[in-house]
Amino acid sequence: MPLKPHERHVLDFLLKHLLYGTFGGFLFGGLVLATDLGGIRTLAWNSDNTVLYMILLFFGLFITFGSVGMGIGIMSLGEDKN
């Protein structure tokens, strides 16, 4: 079923903000690992399941930051009526 132009516009808008948020999550995760914040990098590298740990860390960050990015995009659509 093809999308109508206004439906495509809405999905493009949400996808754009989702990508901004996931990039922010990737950047934050990279900085957390680079600075070894809270010893997270040390714990991950010394565990038996390093790959699983990284997948869970970045998946959680992508979901969180992506949702925040989409929420900011939606809330920025409102107009101030004062």
PyMOL Python script that loads the backbone (N, CA, C, O; Angstrom):
from pymol import cmd

cmd.read_pdbstr("""\
ATOM      1  N   MET A   1       0.843  -1.171   0.000  1.00  0.00           N
ATOM      2  CA  MET A   1       0.000   0.000   0.000  1.00  0.00           C
ATOM      3  C   MET A   1       0.894   1.241   0.000  1.00  0.00           C
ATOM      4  O   MET A   1       1.651   1.444   0.950  1.00  0.00           O
ATOM      5  N   PRO A   2       0.827   2.057  -1.019  1.00  0.00           N
ATOM      6  CA  PRO A   2       1.676   3.249  -1.087  1.00  0.00           C
ATOM      7  C   PRO A   2       1.236   4.300  -0.069  1.00  0.00           C
ATOM      8  O   PRO A   2       0.057   4.420   0.265  1.00  0.00           O
ATOM      9  N   LEU A   3       2.220   5.051   0.410  1.00  0.00           N
ATOM     10  CA  LEU A   3       1.938   6.092   1.391  1.00  0.00           C
ATOM     11  C   LEU A   3       1.491   7.373   0.701  1.00  0.00           C
ATOM     12  O   LEU A   3       1.928   7.692  -0.406  1.00  0.00           O
ATOM     13  N   LYS A   4       0.621   8.091   1.374  1.00  0.00           N
ATOM     14  CA  LYS A   4       0.203   9.405   0.892  1.00  0.00           C
ATOM     15  C   LYS A   4       1.322  10.402   1.206  1.00  0.00           C
ATOM     16  O   LYS A   4       2.126  10.148   2.103  1.00  0.00           O
ATOM     17  N   PRO A   5       1.392  11.517   0.498  1.00  0.00           N
ATOM     18  CA  PRO A   5       2.488  12.479   0.721  1.00  0.00           C
ATOM     19  C   PRO A   5       2.590  12.973   2.161  1.00  0.00           C
ATOM     20  O   PRO A   5       3.695  13.099   2.689  1.00  0.00           O
ATOM     21  N   HIS A   6       1.464  13.253   2.800  1.00  0.00           N
ATOM     22  CA  HIS A   6       1.540  13.745   4.176  1.00  0.00           C
ATOM     23  C   HIS A   6       1.984  12.638   5.141  1.00  0.00           C
ATOM     24  O   HIS A   6       2.633  12.924   6.147  1.00  0.00           O
ATOM     25  N   GLU A   7       1.646  11.399   4.848  1.00  0.00           N
ATOM     26  CA  GLU A   7       2.106  10.288   5.685  1.00  0.00           C
ATOM     27  C   GLU A   7       3.613  10.095   5.542  1.00  0.00           C
ATOM     28  O   GLU A   7       4.309   9.850   6.527  1.00  0.00           O
ATOM     29  N   ARG A   8       4.106  10.204   4.332  1.00  0.00           N
ATOM     30  CA  ARG A   8       5.541  10.081   4.092  1.00  0.00           C
ATOM     31  C   ARG A   8       6.300  11.213   4.794  1.00  0.00           C
ATOM     32  O   ARG A   8       7.379  10.994   5.345  1.00  0.00           O
ATOM     33  N   HIS A   9       5.735  12.410   4.769  1.00  0.00           N
ATOM     34  CA  HIS A   9       6.377  13.556   5.417  1.00  0.00           C
ATOM     35  C   HIS A   9       6.504  13.318   6.924  1.00  0.00           C
ATOM     36  O   HIS A   9       7.547  13.602   7.514  1.00  0.00           O
ATOM     37  N   VAL A  10       5.457  12.802   7.536  1.00  0.00           N
ATOM     38  CA  VAL A  10       5.480  12.530   8.980  1.00  0.00           C
ATOM     39  C   VAL A  10       6.510  11.454   9.306  1.00  0.00           C
ATOM     40  O   VAL A  10       7.276  11.601  10.259  1.00  0.00           O
ATOM     41  N   LEU A  11       6.538  10.385   8.532  1.00  0.00           N
ATOM     42  CA  LEU A  11       7.506   9.311   8.782  1.00  0.00           C
ATOM     43  C   LEU A  11       8.938   9.784   8.558  1.00  0.00           C
ATOM     44  O   LEU A  11       9.837   9.411   9.311  1.00  0.00           O
ATOM     45  N   ASP A  12       9.159  10.602   7.530  1.00  0.00           N
ATOM     46  CA  ASP A  12      10.497  11.158   7.303  1.00  0.00           C
ATOM     47  C   ASP A  12      10.927  12.034   8.472  1.00  0.00           C
ATOM     48  O   ASP A  12      12.077  11.980   8.908  1.00  0.00           O
ATOM     49  N   PHE A  13       9.995  12.844   8.978  1.00  0.00           N
ATOM     50  CA  PHE A  13      10.274  13.711  10.125  1.00  0.00           C
ATOM     51  C   PHE A  13      10.682  12.884  11.344  1.00  0.00           C
ATOM     52  O   PHE A  13      11.677  13.187  12.002  1.00  0.00           O
ATOM     53  N   LEU A  14       9.904  11.832  11.642  1.00  0.00           N
ATOM     54  CA  LEU A  14      10.202  10.987  12.798  1.00  0.00           C
ATOM     55  C   LEU A  14      11.506  10.215  12.611  1.00  0.00           C
ATOM     56  O   LEU A  14      12.292  10.090  13.550  1.00  0.00           O
ATOM     57  N   LEU A  15      11.739   9.702  11.419  1.00  0.00           N
ATOM     58  CA  LEU A  15      12.967   8.961  11.154  1.00  0.00           C
ATOM     59  C   LEU A  15      14.191   9.858  11.285  1.00  0.00           C
ATOM     60  O   LEU A  15      15.218   9.433  11.813  1.00  0.00           O
ATOM     61  N   LYS A  16      14.091  11.086  10.812  1.00  0.00           N
ATOM     62  CA  LYS A  16      15.204  12.033  10.922  1.00  0.00           C
ATOM     63  C   LYS A  16      15.552  12.282  12.386  1.00  0.00           C
ATOM     64  O   LYS A  16      16.724  12.269  12.760  1.00  0.00           O
ATOM     65  N   HIS A  17      14.536  12.508  13.211  1.00  0.00           N
ATOM     66  CA  HIS A  17      14.793  12.752  14.627  1.00  0.00           C
ATOM     67  C   HIS A  17      15.239  11.488  15.355  1.00  0.00           C
ATOM     68  O   HIS A  17      16.012  11.565  16.311  1.00  0.00           O
ATOM     69  N   LEU A  18      14.761  10.329  14.913  1.00  0.00           N
ATOM     70  CA  LEU A  18      15.240   9.066  15.474  1.00  0.00           C
ATOM     71  C   LEU A  18      16.730   8.892  15.189  1.00  0.00           C
ATOM     72  O   LEU A  18      17.484   8.461  16.062  1.00  0.00           O
ATOM     73  N   LEU A  19      17.152   9.223  13.980  1.00  0.00           N
ATOM     74  CA  LEU A  19      18.570   9.108  13.626  1.00  0.00           C
ATOM     75  C   LEU A  19      19.428  10.083  14.423  1.00  0.00           C
ATOM     76  O   LEU A  19      20.534   9.736  14.838  1.00  0.00           O
ATOM     77  N   TYR A  20      18.928  11.305  14.643  1.00  0.00           N
ATOM     78  CA  TYR A  20      19.662  12.256  15.485  1.00  0.00           C
ATOM     79  C   TYR A  20      19.860  11.674  16.884  1.00  0.00           C
ATOM     80  O   TYR A  20      20.950  11.752  17.451  1.00  0.00           O
ATOM     81  N   GLY A  21      18.795  11.094  17.429  1.00  0.00           N
ATOM     82  CA  GLY A  21      18.879  10.523  18.767  1.00  0.00           C
ATOM     83  C   GLY A  21      19.803   9.318  18.844  1.00  0.00           C
ATOM     84  O   GLY A  21      20.572   9.189  19.797  1.00  0.00           O
ATOM     85  N   THR A  22      19.738   8.435  17.856  1.00  0.00           N
ATOM     86  CA  THR A  22      20.618   7.262  17.890  1.00  0.00           C
ATOM     87  C   THR A  22      22.077   7.667  17.708  1.00  0.00           C
ATOM     88  O   THR A  22      22.969   7.043  18.283  1.00  0.00           O
ATOM     89  N   PHE A  23      22.326   8.707  16.913  1.00  0.00           N
ATOM     90  CA  PHE A  23      23.698   9.205  16.804  1.00  0.00           C
ATOM     91  C   PHE A  23      24.163   9.747  18.150  1.00  0.00           C
ATOM     92  O   PHE A  23      25.307   9.529  18.549  1.00  0.00           O
ATOM     93  N   GLY A  24      23.278  10.452  18.850  1.00  0.00           N
ATOM     94  CA  GLY A  24      23.610  10.939  20.188  1.00  0.00           C
ATOM     95  C   GLY A  24      23.894   9.793  21.149  1.00  0.00           C
ATOM     96  O   GLY A  24      24.811   9.883  21.965  1.00  0.00           O
ATOM     97  N   GLY A  25      23.123   8.721  21.062  1.00  0.00           N
ATOM     98  CA  GLY A  25      23.357   7.548  21.902  1.00  0.00           C
ATOM     99  C   GLY A  25      24.674   6.877  21.590  1.00  0.00           C
ATOM    100  O   GLY A  25      25.392   6.450  22.493  1.00  0.00           O
ATOM    101  N   PHE A  26      24.994   6.783  20.300  1.00  0.00           N
ATOM    102  CA  PHE A  26      26.276   6.204  19.892  1.00  0.00           C
ATOM    103  C   PHE A  26      27.435   7.059  20.402  1.00  0.00           C
ATOM    104  O   PHE A  26      28.428   6.530  20.901  1.00  0.00           O
ATOM    105  N   LEU A  27      27.306   8.374  20.277  1.00  0.00           N
ATOM    106  CA  LEU A  27      28.348   9.284  20.749  1.00  0.00           C
ATOM    107  C   LEU A  27      28.510   9.186  22.265  1.00  0.00           C
ATOM    108  O   LEU A  27      29.630   9.123  22.770  1.00  0.00           O
ATOM    109  N   PHE A  28      27.394   9.172  22.984  1.00  0.00           N
ATOM    110  CA  PHE A  28      27.446   9.062  24.436  1.00  0.00           C
ATOM    111  C   PHE A  28      28.065   7.738  24.869  1.00  0.00           C
ATOM    112  O   PHE A  28      28.903   7.709  25.771  1.00  0.00           O
ATOM    113  N   GLY A  29      27.657   6.647  24.231  1.00  0.00           N
ATOM    114  CA  GLY A  29      28.230   5.337  24.560  1.00  0.00           C
ATOM    115  C   GLY A  29      29.720   5.287  24.290  1.00  0.00           C
ATOM    116  O   GLY A  29      30.480   4.727  25.079  1.00  0.00           O
ATOM    117  N   GLY A  30      30.142   5.872  23.174  1.00  0.00           N
ATOM    118  CA  GLY A  30      31.570   5.927  22.863  1.00  0.00           C
ATOM    119  C   GLY A  30      32.347   6.726  23.889  1.00  0.00           C
ATOM    120  O   GLY A  30      33.446   6.337  24.285  1.00  0.00           O
ATOM    121  N   LEU A  31      31.775   7.854  24.324  1.00  0.00           N
ATOM    122  CA  LEU A  31      32.448   8.672  25.337  1.00  0.00           C
ATOM    123  C   LEU A  31      32.496   7.968  26.691  1.00  0.00           C
ATOM    124  O   LEU A  31      33.492   8.063  27.409  1.00  0.00           O
ATOM    125  N   VAL A  32      31.427   7.266  27.035  1.00  0.00           N
ATOM    126  CA  VAL A  32      31.419   6.508  28.294  1.00  0.00           C
ATOM    127  C   VAL A  32      32.515   5.451  28.273  1.00  0.00           C
ATOM    128  O   VAL A  32      33.231   5.271  29.258  1.00  0.00           O
ATOM    129  N   LEU A  33      32.644   4.755  27.150  1.00  0.00           N
ATOM    130  CA  LEU A  33      33.684   3.729  27.058  1.00  0.00           C
ATOM    131  C   LEU A  33      35.076   4.347  26.987  1.00  0.00           C
ATOM    132  O   LEU A  33      36.021   3.810  27.564  1.00  0.00           O
ATOM    133  N   ALA A  34      35.212   5.471  26.284  1.00  0.00           N
ATOM    134  CA  ALA A  34      36.523   6.107  26.147  1.00  0.00           C
ATOM    135  C   ALA A  34      37.034   6.639  27.478  1.00  0.00           C
ATOM    136  O   ALA A  34      38.231   6.571  27.756  1.00  0.00           O
ATOM    137  N   THR A  35      36.134   7.168  28.303  1.00  0.00           N
ATOM    138  CA  THR A  35      36.548   7.724  29.592  1.00  0.00           C
ATOM    139  C   THR A  35      36.492   6.693  30.713  1.00  0.00           C
ATOM    140  O   THR A  35      36.908   6.978  31.836  1.00  0.00           O
ATOM    141  N   ASP A  36      35.986   5.509  30.423  1.00  0.00           N
ATOM    142  CA  ASP A  36      35.823   4.438  31.415  1.00  0.00           C
ATOM    143  C   ASP A  36      34.997   4.927  32.606  1.00  0.00           C
ATOM    144  O   ASP A  36      35.342   4.691  33.764  1.00  0.00           O
ATOM    145  N   LEU A  37      33.911   5.603  32.293  1.00  0.00           N
ATOM    146  CA  LEU A  37      33.025   6.164  33.304  1.00  0.00           C
ATOM    147  C   LEU A  37      32.456   5.052  34.183  1.00  0.00           C
ATOM    148  O   LEU A  37      31.812   4.129  33.683  1.00  0.00           O
ATOM    149  N   GLY A  38      32.688   5.141  35.461  1.00  0.00           N
ATOM    150  CA  GLY A  38      32.191   4.140  36.394  1.00  0.00           C
ATOM    151  C   GLY A  38      32.827   2.772  36.239  1.00  0.00           C
ATOM    152  O   GLY A  38      32.324   1.788  36.781  1.00  0.00           O
ATOM    153  N   GLY A  39      33.925   2.699  35.504  1.00  0.00           N
ATOM    154  CA  GLY A  39      34.600   1.430  35.285  1.00  0.00           C
ATOM    155  C   GLY A  39      33.867   0.508  34.320  1.00  0.00           C
ATOM    156  O   GLY A  39      34.112  -0.698  34.304  1.00  0.00           O
ATOM    157  N   ILE A  40      32.964   1.074  33.512  1.00  0.00           N
ATOM    158  CA  ILE A  40      32.158   0.246  32.603  1.00  0.00           C
ATOM    159  C   ILE A  40      33.024  -0.444  31.562  1.00  0.00           C
ATOM    160  O   ILE A  40      32.841  -1.629  31.283  1.00  0.00           O
ATOM    161  N   ARG A  41      33.971   0.297  30.984  1.00  0.00           N
ATOM    162  CA  ARG A  41      34.828  -0.320  29.964  1.00  0.00           C
ATOM    163  C   ARG A  41      35.644  -1.458  30.565  1.00  0.00           C
ATOM    164  O   ARG A  41      35.786  -2.514  29.948  1.00  0.00           O
ATOM    165  N   THR A  42      36.172  -1.252  31.746  1.00  0.00           N
ATOM    166  CA  THR A  42      36.964  -2.286  32.409  1.00  0.00           C
ATOM    167  C   THR A  42      36.115  -3.531  32.675  1.00  0.00           C
ATOM    168  O   THR A  42      36.556  -4.657  32.445  1.00  0.00           O
ATOM    169  N   LEU A  43      34.898  -3.312  33.161  1.00  0.00           N
ATOM    170  CA  LEU A  43      34.005  -4.446  33.408  1.00  0.00           C
ATOM    171  C   LEU A  43      33.679  -5.188  32.118  1.00  0.00           C
ATOM    172  O   LEU A  43      33.665  -6.419  32.090  1.00  0.00           O
ATOM    173  N   ALA A  44      33.416  -4.439  31.050  1.00  0.00           N
ATOM    174  CA  ALA A  44      33.049  -5.069  29.775  1.00  0.00           C
ATOM    175  C   ALA A  44      34.211  -5.857  29.196  1.00  0.00           C
ATOM    176  O   ALA A  44      34.035  -6.992  28.754  1.00  0.00           O
ATOM    177  N   TRP A  45      35.382  -5.270  29.198  1.00  0.00           N
ATOM    178  CA  TRP A  45      36.533  -5.927  28.578  1.00  0.00           C
ATOM    179  C   TRP A  45      36.988  -7.148  29.377  1.00  0.00           C
ATOM    180  O   TRP A  45      37.561  -8.077  28.808  1.00  0.00           O
ATOM    181  N   ASN A  46      36.743  -7.157  30.674  1.00  0.00           N
ATOM    182  CA  ASN A  46      37.175  -8.285  31.501  1.00  0.00           C
ATOM    183  C   ASN A  46      36.102  -9.365  31.650  1.00  0.00           C
ATOM    184  O   ASN A  46      36.349 -10.395  32.277  1.00  0.00           O
ATOM    185  N   SER A  47      34.928  -9.143  31.088  1.00  0.00           N
ATOM    186  CA  SER A  47      33.870 -10.149  31.217  1.00  0.00           C
ATOM    187  C   SER A  47      34.014 -11.210  30.126  1.00  0.00           C
ATOM    188  O   SER A  47      34.714 -11.012  29.132  1.00  0.00           O
ATOM    189  N   ASP A  48      33.345 -12.321  30.331  1.00  0.00           N
ATOM    190  CA  ASP A  48      33.359 -13.397  29.341  1.00  0.00           C
ATOM    191  C   ASP A  48      32.452 -13.087  28.153  1.00  0.00           C
ATOM    192  O   ASP A  48      32.626 -13.654  27.074  1.00  0.00           O
ATOM    193  N   ASN A  49      31.493 -12.197  28.345  1.00  0.00           N
ATOM    194  CA  ASN A  49      30.502 -11.876  27.311  1.00  0.00           C
ATOM    195  C   ASN A  49      30.628 -10.428  26.857  1.00  0.00           C
ATOM    196  O   ASN A  49      29.655  -9.677  26.923  1.00  0.00           O
ATOM    197  N   THR A  50      31.784 -10.032  26.408  1.00  0.00           N
ATOM    198  CA  THR A  50      32.027  -8.645  26.017  1.00  0.00           C
ATOM    199  C   THR A  50      31.096  -8.205  24.888  1.00  0.00           C
ATOM    200  O   THR A  50      30.553  -7.101  24.933  1.00  0.00           O
ATOM    201  N   VAL A  51      30.908  -9.042  23.892  1.00  0.00           N
ATOM    202  CA  VAL A  51      30.061  -8.676  22.749  1.00  0.00           C
ATOM    203  C   VAL A  51      28.614  -8.481  23.196  1.00  0.00           C
ATOM    204  O   VAL A  51      27.970  -7.509  22.802  1.00  0.00           O
ATOM    205  N   LEU A  52      28.108  -9.386  24.005  1.00  0.00           N
ATOM    206  CA  LEU A  52      26.747  -9.265  24.510  1.00  0.00           C
ATOM    207  C   LEU A  52      26.598  -7.992  25.340  1.00  0.00           C
ATOM    208  O   LEU A  52      25.594  -7.289  25.225  1.00  0.00           O
ATOM    209  N   TYR A  53      27.574  -7.702  26.158  1.00  0.00           N
ATOM    210  CA  TYR A  53      27.553  -6.502  26.988  1.00  0.00           C
ATOM    211  C   TYR A  53      27.477  -5.254  26.115  1.00  0.00           C
ATOM    212  O   TYR A  53      26.690  -4.351  26.401  1.00  0.00           O
ATOM    213  N   MET A  54      28.274  -5.189  25.066  1.00  0.00           N
ATOM    214  CA  MET A  54      28.284  -4.021  24.169  1.00  0.00           C
ATOM    215  C   MET A  54      26.962  -3.897  23.413  1.00  0.00           C
ATOM    216  O   MET A  54      26.449  -2.792  23.232  1.00  0.00           O
ATOM    217  N   ILE A  55      26.413  -5.030  22.973  1.00  0.00           N
ATOM    218  CA  ILE A  55      25.130  -4.999  22.265  1.00  0.00           C
ATOM    219  C   ILE A  55      24.039  -4.456  23.182  1.00  0.00           C
ATOM    220  O   ILE A  55      23.255  -3.598  22.775  1.00  0.00           O
ATOM    221  N   LEU A  56      23.986  -4.947  24.405  1.00  0.00           N
ATOM    222  CA  LEU A  56      22.967  -4.484  25.346  1.00  0.00           C
ATOM    223  C   LEU A  56      23.155  -3.017  25.705  1.00  0.00           C
ATOM    224  O   LEU A  56      22.178  -2.273  25.801  1.00  0.00           O
ATOM    225  N   LEU A  57      24.394  -2.594  25.903  1.00  0.00           N
ATOM    226  CA  LEU A  57      24.673  -1.197  26.238  1.00  0.00           C
ATOM    227  C   LEU A  57      24.202  -0.270  25.126  1.00  0.00           C
ATOM    228  O   LEU A  57      23.454   0.676  25.374  1.00  0.00           O
ATOM    229  N   PHE A  58      24.639  -0.542  23.900  1.00  0.00           N
ATOM    230  CA  PHE A  58      24.309   0.353  22.802  1.00  0.00           C
ATOM    231  C   PHE A  58      22.847   0.232  22.377  1.00  0.00           C
ATOM    232  O   PHE A  58      22.258   1.222  21.943  1.00  0.00           O
ATOM    233  N   PHE A  59      22.251  -0.943  22.490  1.00  0.00           N
ATOM    234  CA  PHE A  59      20.831  -1.078  22.182  1.00  0.00           C
ATOM    235  C   PHE A  59      20.003  -0.223  23.136  1.00  0.00           C
ATOM    236  O   PHE A  59      19.083   0.477  22.713  1.00  0.00           O
ATOM    237  N   GLY A  60      20.331  -0.283  24.417  1.00  0.00           N
ATOM    238  CA  GLY A  60      19.624   0.539  25.397  1.00  0.00           C
ATOM    239  C   GLY A  60      19.805   2.025  25.143  1.00  0.00           C
ATOM    240  O   GLY A  60      18.861   2.806  25.267  1.00  0.00           O
ATOM    241  N   LEU A  61      21.029   2.414  24.783  1.00  0.00           N
ATOM    242  CA  LEU A  61      21.278   3.826  24.489  1.00  0.00           C
ATOM    243  C   LEU A  61      20.558   4.266  23.223  1.00  0.00           C
ATOM    244  O   LEU A  61      20.031   5.377  23.167  1.00  0.00           O
ATOM    245  N   PHE A  62      20.527   3.407  22.204  1.00  0.00           N
ATOM    246  CA  PHE A  62      19.831   3.759  20.963  1.00  0.00           C
ATOM    247  C   PHE A  62      18.336   3.947  21.220  1.00  0.00           C
ATOM    248  O   PHE A  62      17.736   4.903  20.727  1.00  0.00           O
ATOM    249  N   ILE A  63      17.738   3.044  21.985  1.00  0.00           N
ATOM    250  CA  ILE A  63      16.310   3.151  22.291  1.00  0.00           C
ATOM    251  C   ILE A  63      16.033   4.423  23.086  1.00  0.00           C
ATOM    252  O   ILE A  63      15.105   5.167  22.770  1.00  0.00           O
ATOM    253  N   THR A  64      16.834   4.669  24.114  1.00  0.00           N
ATOM    254  CA  THR A  64      16.612   5.827  24.973  1.00  0.00           C
ATOM    255  C   THR A  64      16.816   7.135  24.226  1.00  0.00           C
ATOM    256  O   THR A  64      15.932   7.991  24.221  1.00  0.00           O
ATOM    257  N   PHE A  65      17.976   7.298  23.594  1.00  0.00           N
ATOM    258  CA  PHE A  65      18.282   8.555  22.923  1.00  0.00           C
ATOM    259  C   PHE A  65      17.425   8.737  21.670  1.00  0.00           C
ATOM    260  O   PHE A  65      17.053   9.863  21.339  1.00  0.00           O
ATOM    261  N   GLY A  66      17.110   7.662  20.978  1.00  0.00           N
ATOM    262  CA  GLY A  66      16.233   7.760  19.816  1.00  0.00           C
ATOM    263  C   GLY A  66      14.839   8.226  20.207  1.00  0.00           C
ATOM    264  O   GLY A  66      14.237   9.046  19.514  1.00  0.00           O
ATOM    265  N   SER A  67      14.330   7.707  21.310  1.00  0.00           N
ATOM    266  CA  SER A  67      13.019   8.131  21.800  1.00  0.00           C
ATOM    267  C   SER A  67      13.037   9.589  22.226  1.00  0.00           C
ATOM    268  O   SER A  67      12.089  10.328  21.961  1.00  0.00           O
ATOM    269  N   VAL A  68      14.103  10.004  22.879  1.00  0.00           N
ATOM    270  CA  VAL A  68      14.229  11.406  23.277  1.00  0.00           C
ATOM    271  C   VAL A  68      14.297  12.304  22.045  1.00  0.00           C
ATOM    272  O   VAL A  68      13.663  13.359  22.011  1.00  0.00           O
ATOM    273  N   GLY A  69      15.056  11.895  21.040  1.00  0.00           N
ATOM    274  CA  GLY A  69      15.151  12.680  19.809  1.00  0.00           C
ATOM    275  C   GLY A  69      13.799  12.834  19.128  1.00  0.00           C
ATOM    276  O   GLY A  69      13.452  13.925  18.675  1.00  0.00           O
ATOM    277  N   MET A  70      13.035  11.750  19.053  1.00  0.00           N
ATOM    278  CA  MET A  70      11.709  11.840  18.443  1.00  0.00           C
ATOM    279  C   MET A  70      10.774  12.686  19.299  1.00  0.00           C
ATOM    280  O   MET A  70       9.968  13.448  18.764  1.00  0.00           O
ATOM    281  N   GLY A  71      10.870  12.563  20.604  1.00  0.00           N
ATOM    282  CA  GLY A  71      10.034  13.371  21.493  1.00  0.00           C
ATOM    283  C   GLY A  71      10.332  14.854  21.370  1.00  0.00           C
ATOM    284  O   GLY A  71       9.416  15.676  21.358  1.00  0.00           O
ATOM    285  N   ILE A  72      11.608  15.199  21.279  1.00  0.00           N
ATOM    286  CA  ILE A  72      11.981  16.603  21.104  1.00  0.00           C
ATOM    287  C   ILE A  72      11.462  17.118  19.770  1.00  0.00           C
ATOM    288  O   ILE A  72      10.959  18.238  19.686  1.00  0.00           O
ATOM    289  N   GLY A  73      11.579  16.311  18.738  1.00  0.00           N
ATOM    290  CA  GLY A  73      11.066  16.715  17.431  1.00  0.00           C
ATOM    291  C   GLY A  73       9.570  16.973  17.458  1.00  0.00           C
ATOM    292  O   GLY A  73       9.098  17.961  16.896  1.00  0.00           O
ATOM    293  N   ILE A  74       8.826  16.096  18.102  1.00  0.00           N
ATOM    294  CA  ILE A  74       7.371  16.255  18.172  1.00  0.00           C
ATOM    295  C   ILE A  74       7.003  17.471  19.013  1.00  0.00           C
ATOM    296  O   ILE A  74       6.129  18.248  18.629  1.00  0.00           O
ATOM    297  N   MET A  75       7.663  17.643  20.156  1.00  0.00           N
ATOM    298  CA  MET A  75       7.338  18.779  21.012  1.00  0.00           C
ATOM    299  C   MET A  75       7.746  20.110  20.394  1.00  0.00           C
ATOM    300  O   MET A  75       7.171  21.145  20.731  1.00  0.00           O
ATOM    301  N   SER A  76       8.722  20.102  19.501  1.00  0.00           N
ATOM    302  CA  SER A  76       9.135  21.355  18.870  1.00  0.00           C
ATOM    303  C   SER A  76       8.143  21.806  17.802  1.00  0.00           C
ATOM    304  O   SER A  76       8.268  22.917  17.287  1.00  0.00           O
ATOM    305  N   LEU A  77       7.175  20.985  17.462  1.00  0.00           N
ATOM    306  CA  LEU A  77       6.163  21.362  16.478  1.00  0.00           C
ATOM    307  C   LEU A  77       5.121  22.316  17.042  1.00  0.00           C
ATOM    308  O   LEU A  77       4.457  23.026  16.286  1.00  0.00           O
ATOM    309  N   GLY A  78       4.973  22.339  18.352  1.00  0.00           N
ATOM    310  CA  GLY A  78       3.953  23.179  18.971  1.00  0.00           C
ATOM    311  C   GLY A  78       4.240  24.658  18.790  1.00  0.00           C
ATOM    312  O   GLY A  78       5.389  25.071  18.631  1.00  0.00           O
ATOM    313  N   GLU A  79       3.176  25.445  18.817  1.00  0.00           N
ATOM    314  CA  GLU A  79       3.304  26.886  18.680  1.00  0.00           C
ATOM    315  C   GLU A  79       2.998  27.542  20.014  1.00  0.00           C
ATOM    316  O   GLU A  79       2.127  27.089  20.756  1.00  0.00           O
ATOM    317  N   ASP A  80       3.723  28.614  20.313  1.00  0.00           N
ATOM    318  CA  ASP A  80       3.472  29.382  21.523  1.00  0.00           C
ATOM    319  C   ASP A  80       2.346  30.365  21.232  1.00  0.00           C
ATOM    320  O   ASP A  80       2.478  31.212  20.349  1.00  0.00           O
ATOM    321  N   LYS A  81       1.255  30.265  21.956  1.00  0.00           N
ATOM    322  CA  LYS A  81       0.080  31.095  21.670  1.00  0.00           C
ATOM    323  C   LYS A  81       0.006  32.322  22.571  1.00  0.00           C
ATOM    324  O   LYS A  81      -1.053  32.942  22.668  1.00  0.00           O
ATOM    325  N   ASN A  82       1.083  32.683  23.220  1.00  0.00           N
ATOM    326  CA  ASN A  82       1.082  33.878  24.086  1.00  0.00           C
ATOM    327  C   ASN A  82       1.352  35.116  23.298  1.00  0.00           C
ATOM    328  O   ASN A  82       1.388  36.210  23.861  1.00  0.00           O
TER     329      ASN A  82
END
""", "prot")
cmd.dss("prot")
cmd.show_as("cartoon", "prot")
cmd.util.cbc("prot")
cmd.orient("prot")
